[in-house]
Every structure is written in C-alpha cells, then in structure tokens.
Amino acid sequence: MSDQALLSAPDNLPALWAAALPRPARDAHKYRRGHVLVLSGGPLNTGAARLSAKGAARAGAGAVTVGSPRDALAVNASHLTSIMLSEINDLASLRTFLAERLPATVVIGPAFGVGGGCRDFVEAILTSTLEDRGATAVLDADAITSFKNDPDRLFGLIARSNWTVILTPHEGEFRRLFASIGEGPKADRAVEAARRSGAIVVYKGPDTVIAAPDGRIAVNGNGSPFLATAGSGDVLAGMIAGLAGQGMPVFEAACAGVWIHAEAGSRFGPGLIADDLPDMLPGILRELL
C-alpha cells in the first residue's frame, strides 16, 4: 500500500457500517438471531471465555453457548445464567456439536491454552462441513499464538476452508504469527497480513486497523486508554462474533465491534474492568439503531 493510499484509508466510523447493523425481525427466534459457540479453557482458565460469551450476547446474538471441558463444567455453570453450557471435552464432542447445533460463529482462543490441542481444535472447526451455510470463526489470543511456529499450517487451513476467519491479534500476537512481515506502517502490515492469511485481521492497539484479504481497510480512531485492562480483548472477540453471527457482513462486523468496544471504554472511563464492557453495549446499540 502506498503512502497516498494510507492517507486515504477510511476512518472506522459508524457511517461505514451502521446501516448493516443487525435488526431482529418481528418473527425472529433465538437461533435465527445467531448462535455463537465460545470455547473455554480448563477449570482455572474459564473467565476469558465467559467474557467473550457475554460480549456476544450483549451484541445481540440470540443464543450463546460456552463449550467447556468436563473438569471446568462446574466452574462455568456457577457463573452462567442466560448463556448456555455444553460439554466439549475433545475433538469428537466438538465435531458433534458443530454438526448438530450448527453455530453461526465460533470463538476460540481466550485462555483456551497454547499448543497442539488448540491447533487441533482450530483444524476441526475449519474443516467441518458447512452444508451451504455461512459460518465465521474468530481466532483470538491462544489460537493465534498456537500457530507461531507453523503459520503456514493455519493459512493453509483458512485457504481450504469454507469458513470466514477473523484474526484478532494485539502487537505481540501479530509479531508471533506474522514474524516474516517486516517493519513499516501498521496499516501496511495489517493489509499484508490479511493477504497472506486469507483472514480478516483486527490488528489491535490504540489505533486498531481492520484489514480484509480483498484490500479493504479501516483505521479506528476512537481508542480508549481505559481498555488497557485484562479481558478487554476477550470481550471484543465475542462482540465481533455476536454481530457476525446475526448475519452482519463480516468485515463490517469487525469494524463495528472495534468502534463500539472503544466507545464503551470511553463512556465508562476510570475504573473500567472488562466485566463492565458488555453492559455498556445496549445503550450504544440503541443510539446506533
């Protein structure tokens, strides 16, 4: 991307995506409003998945399920009410859930655990049969870092998959997965990362850049320093999944999620923790709609 192109890259503002925000039909039921699956880590690593799940639900998804290993079921159950819980303990149970429950969006990565198990779960998701339905996978945190030593495996899975993939790296995760992309303007690197990976890339930071493989790009300008708190990115991953799961075009869903997330941080202000963010969403969405 040239310097001139960078100068003309659009700001991520509601004018870009507000018209595409999901509006539930009068005859909608919960599954028509989008079913989001968020995969949980083990018993000491469950909070991040619940933050993502609540972000998806507050973004408007009609049904949200936390997929939990057996040994974390009791921990998750003690914290979940309107969000559903399902035992997903291994690849077989994951494949069964995908085939039978047909979630519109899956989130994997928040405190899931780094390593081969995570890579195998990502592969199972991206190779599952869609049966002509659209579906989106949001890969965050541990799902990104798990491929740091073999990024081409992930990019190959994306290239062969019918799923639309969104990657949501912060600076450190970006450098782990895209180590071969050199220095340069952040927008340039985001565009190159999207091209190489075949995924929509949400390159997080004070000036989050959203880039698509087809060259579309938006640069977010309403970032809030109050979002620099543990779990904030987990909520964002869920918000994007919730919007995409309702049928919002995926690039626009990523852009909307980033802007609304930042707006929530700014409005809450001092004292913000990640748990506060989902409850800020209804007021912001009400204004946008």
C-alpha positions, 0 to 999 in steps of 0.5 A: 500500500502506498503512502497516498493510499494510507492517507486515504484509508477510511476512518472506522466510523459508524457511517461505514457500517451502521446501516448493516447493523443487525435488526431482529425481525418481528418473527425472529427466534433465538437461533435465527438471531445467531448462535455463537459457540465460545470455547473455554479453557480448563477449570482455572482458565474459564473467565476469558471465555465467559467474557467473550460469551457475554460480549456476544450476547450483549451484541445481540446474538440470540443464543450463546453457548460456552463449550467447556471441558468436563473438569471446568463444567462446574466452574462455568455453570456457577457463573452462567445464567442466560448463556448456555453450557455444553460439554466439549471435552475433545475433538469428537464432542466438538465435531458433534456439536458443530454438526448438530447445533450448527453455530453461526460463529465460533470463538476460540482462543481466550485462555483456551491454552497454547499448543497442539490441542488448540491447533487441533481444535482450530483444524476441526472447526475449519474443516467441518462441513458447512452444508451451504451455510455461512459460518465465521470463526474468530481466532483470538489470543491462544489460537493465534499464538498456537500457530507461531511456529507453523503459520503456514499450517493455519493459512493453509487451513483458512485457504481450504476452508469454507469458513470466514476467519477473523484474526484478532491479534494485539502487537505481540500476537501479530509479531508471533504469527506474522514474524516474516512481515517486516517493519513499516506502517501498521496499516501496511502490515495489517493489509499484508497480513490479511493477504497472506492469511486469507483472514480478516485481521483486527490488528489491535492497539490504540489505533486498531486497523481492520484489514480484509484479504480483498484490500479493504481497510479501516483505521479506528480512531476512537481508542480508549486508554481505559481498555488497557485492562485484562479481558478487554480483548476477550470481550471484543472477540465475542462482540465481533462474533455476536454481530457476525453471527446475526448475519452482519457482513463480516468485515463490517462486523469487525469494524463495528465491534472495534468502534463500539468496544472503544466507545464503551471504554470511553463512556465508562472511563476510570475504573473500567474492568472488562466485566463492565464492557458488555453492559455498556453495549445496549445503550450504544446499540440503541443510539446506533439503531 
